[in-house]
Amino acid sequence: MKIENTRHSLSHLLAAVVLKKFPDVKLGIGPVIENGFYYDFLLPRSLAPEDLKDFEKEIKKLISQKLSFTIKKIAIAEAKKIFKDQPFKLELINEYTREKRPLSIYKTGDVFIDLCAGGHVKNSGEINADAFKLTSIAGAYWRGNEKNPQLQRIYGVAFENKKELNEYFKRLEEAEKRDHRIIGKKLDLFIFSDLVGKGLPLFTEKGSIIRRELERFIVEEEIKRGYKHVYTPEIARVELYKTSGHYPYYKDTMYPLMKIDEDELILRPMTCPHHFQLYSYKPRTYKELPIRIAELAKQFRYEKSGELTGLMRVRTFCLADAHIILAKEQAENEIHEVLNLIEFVTSKLGFHKETDYRYRLSLGDRKNAKKYYKDDKSWNLAENVLRKVLKERKSPFFEAQDEAAFYGPKIDIQMKNFLGKEDTAFTVQYDFVMPKRFNLTYIDKGGQKKEPIVIHRSSIGAIERTIAFILEKYAGALPLWLSPVQVKILNITERNQKYSESIYEKLRETDIRVELDDANKTIGKKIRDAELEKIPYILVVGDKEEKTGTVAVRQRGEGDLGSQKLSDFLQKIQKKITSKE
Amino acid sequence: MKIENTRHSLSHLLAAVVLKKFPDVKLGIGPVIENGFYYDFLLPRSLAPEDLKDFEKEIKKLISQKLSFTIKKIAIAEAKKIFKDQPFKLELINEYTREKRPLSIYKTGDVFIDLCAGGHVKNSGEINADAFKLTSIAGAYWRGNEKNPQLQRIYGVAFENKKELNEYFKRLEEAEKRDHRIIGKKLDLFIFSDLVGKGLPLFTEKGSIIRRELERFIVEEEIKRGYKHVYTPEIARVELYKTSGHYPYYKDTMYPLMKIDEDELILRPMTCPHHFQLYSYKPRTYKELPIRIAELAKQFRYEKSGELTGLMRVRTFCLADAHIILAKEQAENEIHEVLNLIEFVTSKLGFHKETDYRYRLSLGDRKNAKKYYKDDKSWNLAENVLRKVLKERKSPFFEAQDEAAFYGPKIDIQMKNFLGKEDTAFTVQYDFVMPKRFNLTYIDKGGQKKEPIVIHRSSIGAIERTIAFILEKYAGALPLWLSPVQVKILNITERNQKYSESIYEKLRETDIRVELDDANKTIGKKIRDAELEKIPYILVVGDKEEKTGTVAVRQRGEGDLGSQKLSDFLQKIQKKITSKE
């Protein structure tokens, strides 16, 4: 027996009990969905959670009555007669008629008839009464059209058995714990404001600490690896993007033009053409290559409001962006270097190849000259270089047709979220088009003018999205170096106030992010509060600690570590912070 | 005798010698300007610098001929006859006629006649032939209108004596040395790009280092002083600025609206309303105040293209901005704290009160309710608080009427540039209007809802402008901690290559910004190059240094300091860098 039949039959039973309670109800439709079902109703009043409890009880009664589910083909006239008081059903009947689709009804014992093509259980007794649940009520326009009446939709879930149902709720609970939007609110990391606008997050002090740590980490690391970190403006004349060719390709996701004097300015959707200006303002020679121009670059893309998702999908973001300009023959080595950097960065953030992400080789389509710059030879060469690098690294990867940029193929780092869904976190793109468009050149060993290629890459991605990934990965319990508050000091009694303050000052002087909870609460409550805030280290100080000049250390996830000298504790966590453990 | 007469007479002598060389020349006008004069000509060919030399020689001849300057009133008909071949003069004659202004001509001996009202020297012999110079040639439209023909304008300067002329050129040379636009180019710090747009600087790697150092310095310092550093988006719905009241007041300097779905977005001209969102998203109590919300905030203002000046006046800038929300009775103390911070920051940058800057108390106008929010009591209170603070500090300050913000009075930090011209570098504003508009509140000790006030302030100003000030202050020779390259290593011969590389690596490991000049050049040339780049420390390594394991240190401005152990040198400069000496 298929679980879908159970779910579908439950939607009929739901309609049956709603009809019993509200004889005037106008019935919408009741299909099977992932994990369960729903049914739409036009009702004389708004439903409350208690109604769902009632309905569940009534459904269980119908299940125990072992009602048969039987199908019957019927003629149009008969159908119209049966559903004469159901305008939505009549609308469907008319539509079926126009489309010349056969009509059938399903009878559930003698308590309910629905216009339906199946499939169903044969008998309601087959349904496990302990393995379903009505979960929520939501508004839904008839047929999804906002010009139609708004109905009330009741959602339910159903499984083969109670164990599966429980597992489902556990997964859901996990999602609640790991959804970065919920964590962000609980830990006070970022907000959205209606006045500021959709998809435009504002980072609080705590969220900003995470962001600043990530930004400094990547800037330091990239400079160490030979990148030149620059600042370029967030706006430019649209001519810049016409020259690059982005404008026609990405126009729909760019912001509107702003007319200033004789110029049309636009918020930048990407940074590459800005960086090319910083390459070509003076002559370059082979000795300087590769030139790696990097920036924490604010970018602006129009995303449909329905697609905006917390920090994961926003309308402005800060990309750790870079454009490496180099000789063609340097490409292979440099792509290895870029992937080394990405693997280093991801591992510092706690993401691991294979378990958390995998590589995707995104290829072009030689036949689609509209979507991809026409230059078969360069496409072949570029795709082969990327493929060769991935093979040499022995990294698991898969190839995806028709996923390249218009200017060349790319390697995408596909990150899995806590639900297993994949999203592109960073990319490494091979570009043989922009150097032509921006007339980028260098003088080679022989004194000849040559055309370089460009690698577009991001190392830590869009900071906003990366924060979302990290929050979900750690369910908010961030590594020490990223924690907005690293240590919280709790005094047991007022007697220990001065001592706790002296410890607070000592930690502050060493640049550790520390808070002191000296409120008038029990120590148990203070510990619970600090744990909810996911603070890595809690220092409890009472009479005993004060007398011995120590602190009682509680480590997140480890519990009570006992008393330590402050200097020992300090040394240990400073080492951890520096090494970004 | 007025110097203006000399300058004016020189412009006639210039016209006389040009006419002699180009008999077909069409004469424009030749007025006196600051430090000298110019004359406009329509000529059959472009002038070259050598022409100016010729003209100078010829003018000197005319001076030695002691030609008389004599005025004569003339009738319209006579004037038209005299200037029958001079269309620009005829245009002027017609205009004078229409405006019923009297006509007069000036005769210079019998070599030149000009339509002119004076004043002049009586005799060219009065002019000091050693105290003038023709300085440059530029294009200029007739009467400044680009629809008219373009003329060639010859500029000259003239003074009472040779000493004054020399002093003028010395001042000019100083300006050349200190103009941040020239320094920026010479030291490769920032560029502008036509494709990107006017007033939108792009910072190179080196310029970005200065910027990053300043940004990190101020963020660290402010966090130490209890500021919450945040990140908020560069765009917002225009409703945000309608709520704040900025939109009507500053509309002309804001960028155009961008329509996105049902919203109108705008690039932010200031950050305050963003920060208010981060205040008011949760209830606040008196215990939390003052709340200091700070940001390195990108802001966007439309400046007329004629007013754009290097980094001093741009169309987008990054302001070290903050908004302090506090109880009214905390204002005095907090303004002292803000001025303490500003004085700390300026002194770290090498600017000193009285010599480099002074305070301006900018007041409102109770009678102008259109320009200033109407609330006389609050204006009086606020102005008195600011005045009291300035008096308590015993800082020299002056008061300026009608220079306040629409929401309250302010203290401006007026910075002098190398020419003595004053510009506002930072401001501290007292605001009693925004809390009403954004409904900002806090719960006071007695449990009552109260309205706070806001202090808007900047500590290090707009980073771009501050960089301009610093570059001009130091003529590019930046303090060690701000220098893009702190140490340059020069090897004397190829034999010392390995040794110089080992020193380079050691310095790099300690995060000192170091370059190695191992090119095939003489050591003298290498030193000169490094000095032109204004590098603070030059390490010369040759056989002697290699043998003794030392480096020969040259300090900028101090010269040769002799040989030192690398570890001693390192220790010394690391200390200097850390203390930002």
Interface residues (C-beta under 8 A of the other chain):
Chain A: I191 S193 L195 V196 G197 K198 L200 P201 L202 F203 T204 E205 G207 S208 R211 R212 V219 K228 H229 V230 Y231 T232 P233 E234 I235 A236 R237 E239 L240 T243 Y255 P256 M258 K259 I260 D261 D263 L265 L267 P273 H274 Q277 L278 Y281 I293 K298 F300 Y302 S305 R315 T316
Chain B: I191 S193 L195 V196 G197 K198 L200 P201 L202 F203 T204 E205 G207 S208 R211 R212 V219 K228 H229 V230 Y231 T232 P233 E234 I235 A236 R237 E239 L240 T243 Y255 P256 M258 K259 I260 D261 D263 L265 L267 P273 H274 Q277 L278 Y281 I293 K298 F300 Y302 S305 R315 T316
